[in-house]
Amino acid sequence: MTRRVLPTVSVVIPARDDAIALAECLALLARQTVAPREVLVVDNGSTDETAAVAVAWGARVVSELRIGIPSAAATGYDDVDGDVIARLDADSRPDPDWVERIATCMAEHPDLDAVTGSGEFFDLPSWVRRPVSGAYLGSYYLLAHLALGHTTLWGSSMAIRRSTWLAVRTLVSRDDPEVHDDLDLAFALGPGRRIRFDPALRVGVSARSLRGHAQRVRRFDRAWRTLRLNWQVAPPWYRWRTRLAR
């Protein structure tokens, strides 16, 4: 029986002053059932040991001094050469088969442009972890789907074909740190490309981004800014009309 040839997977992790969380993420990547082709950490102006931790775990480090995840993530995507570009945050904790699942999904579905996953807040009390995680991510995927006209991406656990990235990389925002880069990339992909949600593509992730009123307000403002900028190019009714026409 012929064994399926899996595409190579490059993992990109944008990070800024996140050495402790990054060490845990890289340790989990080192124990994957299918090893990534490379792990690239984009050091986004860190003042702690982020870069040193990345080197210690065998990752390649590139520097992006424009502060903001959009510029850091795009710099990383531009710099890898795997068939598939996978994305984690520094505080992501991928399951052991995370890379293998991405590679297998892309091999089994050659028309797929991107795949996005799910997760759970590992640092919440156990009795609220699952419902809070489900409510947060469920709301994000549902509301973003309505805004986009198709499935969105979640930057803590996602992957995109490198060929697809090369086709849309001029359409994403790189210089605005107040844009959600994953949602912005999903807008760039548009209703004409195929994005798949895989609930088994799971990671643990910190709930720190939701703690505190100011942090929650900032995330909402970023989401609204991302929507507003992209709706100027293609409003939701146009995107849905395009989607339904296909």
Phi, psi and omega in degrees: 000134181285130179276134180295133176273120182274144175293153176283146184237121172260132180257128179248132179230104172285136184211143175217117179051051185223042188298318185294310179295321181298321179300319178294318179298314182291326176298320178290324176294330179289347182247026181286148178293330171236120184288139174292154176299321179199158171239123182244120175259124178264108181280110187263061177074036182292149174247001177254206185266023182306309182295319181295321177298316180299314180297319181299330180265009175084011178279155172270140183244131169237153183254136173229109187274347173286112186290132178138140181297322180304314180290320181295314181296314181297321177300318178295316180298323180292335194260356182258165182230013175292161176296327182234139176256114177260149185231131171231157166270164181299330181265009176287143176236091186287146172297160183300333182258020185300309180295317180299319181295320178297311182298318180294318179300315181291326179290322182282339183231080185296344178269001183277132179268324183206156176226144182224152189237198184232182181187184182214140179286109187283343185255020170263158174304143187303328186283344178246356187302308185290312180295321180293317179297315180296319180293318182294307183289325177298317178295318180299310182295321181292308183293321179293324178299318178296322182286327185269325191088010179192176181297141179267185176243150177238115190296343180283345181198092183202167176205150180220142175298141180297322179298324178291317177302315180298331181283335187241000189296337177281353183264349183269156176279128180246337190252359181254105182290348181263026175248139173283110188295324182291316177294321179297319177294322177298321175299317181297325179294321173076171182290350182274351179249160187257123175241133182245135173267124179242103183296341179276353177275078193255149171221156164275150180210149180286147176270012184299331181291348181254358185273129178093140182299317183298321180292319179293320178296319180297318179295320178296316179299320178296318180298314181296321178297318179296316178297312184299316181296319183280330177291339174294332178276313181211104181294161187300324181294327176292318181295318179292322177298319177296317180297313182291329178294333180280000000 
